[in-house]
């Protein structure tokens, strides 16, 4: 495995934790609570026009006729474009993943010739108002010849029909790897347990949809693009690479953003079309996605089949694991992550989990279908992989007659660092402790007794366990560890003013996580000042600090690392001047609680504010050769991959009348190293777990056989509501990383990663009197009722038609 | 097309105590009137299908989905939006409770939830947990997992009990 050298930008200063670790209230909240947030829909530019898209109503068709003259004649319309009109400016966005076996696709900005999913943009209209633009969209005159729609991953694999002519064999991605003597492990196994798990197709569904505003100035040749993207700097780069805008003239602005969860970590056709439209009509143009568009055309997530098997020795220890993932990737690779985002991530990152499996083998396959492209959603691939691994662990426990806690304790890695069969190194973790702690939290013996008593009364309780490890702080090292070569780093700028207060700019856009608060805590402790004396700009503009994107649970680790490094430079300046003022050595000065003091001599101190004032206004206080800039920009990347871990246990009760799952309680153990702000970490856990409950029981993007999307409103696509979500008990373990500022690790994705396995295990535990084990999500009332009648409704078994066999006559 | 007489109407309504008058298309939603004509952007649009609750405002003191209400339907009415909750200096006790309980993350659904909760507390200052859940289950939140929203509304209700009882003590 390739490793990286340790560069300067990978070390951070040691700080005294004052505000780090405390429940600092969020600086974002007063604005957001009083309606003073500024989200993209709230921004109106003078003279702006409004944009609406015409989207394909059919899953797969050849366009035989396209006439926009009726649209253009409509009152209030300034411009209407089809795919032919936009082609001279951009052929489309290439989706390609840098591993063996990837067949790239090019996603056009507007479809030409062929449409390949319901919701694909085929024309765009610019008009005086959104109302007028949508009116005009109705007047499009187009004809199409329908082509067979591929709506099933197994049918796609059998290439009965081609979903997208760019992929003649329907294969977006195919490959695999084998590590150690897996075949031998399975030959010698005392027992083999195996299963096929299916994760349904879902939408991240941030409450705020996507939106883009573009303003082109022909006189200055400048382009400003407002987008609620999670990757503003990457979008800026794409605007230069695909559209040819001069880099120095392009600015991407990210306003307050109403949730992203990965869905906004892509580059979409709409983000590239709007700047072209603004240039063409010479006015600012604005597009706010509506919810129907969001459910149809923003990236979908998750849908894949995972076949997993454990070889077990006669003690019940895992000696080998085989994982085969088949992802339903939709009609294109969603740039930049591609169809790899689910099956590749699932098999490469998750099969061993916390278990000391010595051998592993995997394959990954992603196929094209006539559905919306699948992209990133909070914990890419990890959710499906964790579901398969943790639910198979429960199958193994049942087969061995062990409790789910005991099977995991039997197999858990106990010595660190641990290198898994693929060569991924885990430096530290509380993997065993997390099992023990969550078992105590649920009081397992008491639960078993209650479960048994209630069963006698016809009530079916289940407890499900899911233990996880997740890569966090997505970095160059993480990428290398997983066999890729992506380079990540972020910068932060810290400025200390004459009154001793700090302004911080980071390169990551925020979607509601509270990044401005957590990085203020890190800056305050590094500078030894109060957190109230720090103001933070998250990446509102690419004109400031650089960032590789808010993704991969990297915000807290990477942004706070960059802030600690930049603040560390300022700290040394303050220490030098304080030492001069106190007639001491800089090495003896510590900055804490607003004071620069000689270590151990609290009576000998000067305030940080007085030192800052002196640096600006009093040259006599300076040491010799002092350079007075109190502004520093530093980069940060982690030198090694780092992994958070934890466990969730969920208690459910099944309603035998309705098949509905009642969620009684969630018990969560989280170890993300040093916790910067417990409120924020707990908020991430609750929100992520409830998204996992949604994906397990309520949410499903449903297609019919013709490829028509049936769930285009929140009436059809059911998000979890307040009345169905359970209360939480949360326990923190802190195993700090040695490689991050203050020892923090990322954890933004763990709730969604691990909760679905806990839900499925809980439901299967509740179903155990019925002799049925379910393996497909979502766990709809129909599936639960069928199971309670002894049957299984499955998505996993391909139909005869799907695999091309003759139907029985 | 849009300026034929029957497609436009004069409307006048009070929003947060200030009167707004305009000649608008009859099809314009109350949400769009509040955001685009009154320039009060605190009211958010999450689905425009009346499901998510983000656009909830108080129409004559009752919660209403402003995305499913036409502006002309509110002619002559009193509307309250999230901008009315604080006094321009400090957060209201309900808003402060949301901050202390971490009852929001991205803040996009928050205005609607605050307005639903305000209506609940005005009608029933001592709601049970069940009352809160019944009322606010009509609002979707994708960030918090809801428990801290319940806790925030409970805190605000408890504080108002405390406030009123301490007034009685005086």
Contacts between the chains, C-beta under 8 A, distances in Angstrom:
chain1	res1	chain2	res2	distance
A	25	B	99	5.5
A	25	B	100	6.6
A	26	B	99	7.0
A	26	B	102	7.5
A	28	B	107	7.2
A	29	B	98	7.3
A	29	B	99	4.3
A	29	B	104	6.6
A	29	B	107	7.7
A	30	B	91	6.0
A	30	B	95	7.9
A	30	B	99	7.3
A	31	B	107	7.9
A	32	B	104	6.0
A	32	B	106	7.8
A	32	B	107	3.0
A	32	B	110	6.1
A	33	B	82	8.0
A	33	B	86	7.9
A	33	B	91	6.0
A	33	B	95	4.3
A	33	B	98	5.8
A	33	B	99	6.4
A	33	B	104	6.7
A	33	B	107	7.1
A	33	B	110	6.2
A	33	B	114	7.1
A	34	B	42	7.2
A	34	B	82	6.8
A	34	B	83	7.0
A	34	B	85	6.9
A	34	B	86	5.1
A	34	B	91	6.8
A	34	B	95	6.6
A	35	B	40	7.1
A	35	B	41	7.1
A	35	B	42	1.9
A	35	B	43	7.2
A	35	B	81	6.8
A	35	B	82	3.9
A	35	B	83	4.7
A	35	B	111	5.6
A	36	B	42	7.0
A	37	B	42	7.7
A	37	B	107	5.4
A	38	B	41	7.6
A	39	B	41	7.8
A	39	B	44	7.1
A	39	B	108	6.7
A	41	B	35	7.8
A	41	B	41	7.6
A	41	B	44	7.6
A	41	B	45	6.8
A	42	B	35	7.7
A	42	B	41	3.8
A	44	B	36	7.9
A	75	B	1	5.5
A	75	B	2	7.4
A	76	B	2	7.7
A	131	B	2	7.7
A	131	B	25	7.0
A	131	B	27	7.1
A	131	B	28	7.7
A	132	B	2	7.3
A	135	B	1	7.9
A	205	B	142	6.0
A	206	B	106	7.3
A	206	B	108	7.7
A	206	B	142	5.9
A	207	B	44	7.7
A	207	B	46	4.9
A	207	B	52	6.6
A	207	B	54	6.2
A	207	B	106	6.7
A	207	B	108	4.2
A	207	B	109	4.9
A	207	B	140	6.6
A	207	B	141	6.9
A	207	B	142	5.1
A	207	B	143	7.7
A	208	B	44	7.3
A	208	B	46	7.1
A	208	B	106	6.9
A	208	B	108	4.5
A	209	B	46	7.8
A	256	B	106	7.8
A	256	B	107	7.1
A	257	B	106	6.7
A	258	B	44	7.4
A	258	B	46	8.0
A	258	B	106	4.5
A	258	B	107	7.1
A	258	B	108	3.0
A	258	B	109	7.9
A	259	B	105	7.5
A	259	B	106	4.5
A	259	B	108	6.5
A	259	B	142	5.2
A	259	B	143	5.8
A	261	B	142	7.3
A	290	B	48	5.9
A	291	B	46	7.0
A	291	B	47	4.1
A	291	B	48	6.2
A	291	B	49	6.4
A	291	B	52	7.7
A	511	B	106	6.0
A	512	B	104	7.9
A	512	B	105	4.0
A	512	B	106	2.7
A	512	B	107	6.5
A	512	B	108	7.6
A	512	B	143	5.5
A	513	B	105	6.7
A	514	B	105	7.0
A	679	B	102	4.5
A	680	B	102	7.3
A	682	B	102	7.4
A	683	B	102	5.1
A	683	B	105	5.9
A	683	B	143	7.3
A	683	B	144	6.3
A	683	B	145	7.9
A	683	B	148	6.9
A	686	B	144	6.3
A	686	B	145	3.3
A	686	B	147	6.0
A	686	B	148	7.1
A	687	B	105	6.5
A	687	B	142	7.3
A	687	B	143	4.7
A	687	B	144	5.5
A	687	B	145	4.9
A	689	B	145	6.4
A	690	B	145	3.8
A	690	B	146	7.0
A	691	B	142	7.2
A	713	B	47	6.8
A	713	B	49	4.7
A	713	B	51	6.5
A	714	B	47	5.1
A	714	B	49	6.4
A	714	B	51	3.9
A	714	B	52	5.7
A	714	B	140	6.6
A	715	B	49	6.6
A	715	B	51	5.6
A	719	B	140	5.2
A	719	B	142	6.8
A	720	B	146	8.0
A	721	B	137	4.8
A	721	B	138	7.9
A	721	B	140	6.7
A	721	B	146	7.8
A	722	B	133	5.3
A	722	B	136	5.4
A	722	B	137	4.4
A	722	B	139	7.5
A	722	B	141	7.8
A	722	B	146	4.3
A	722	B	149	7.0
A	722	B	150	7.0
A	723	B	133	5.2
A	723	B	134	7.4
A	723	B	137	4.2
A	725	B	145	5.9
A	725	B	146	5.0
A	725	B	147	6.9
A	727	B	147	5.8
A	728	B	145	7.3
A	728	B	147	6.1
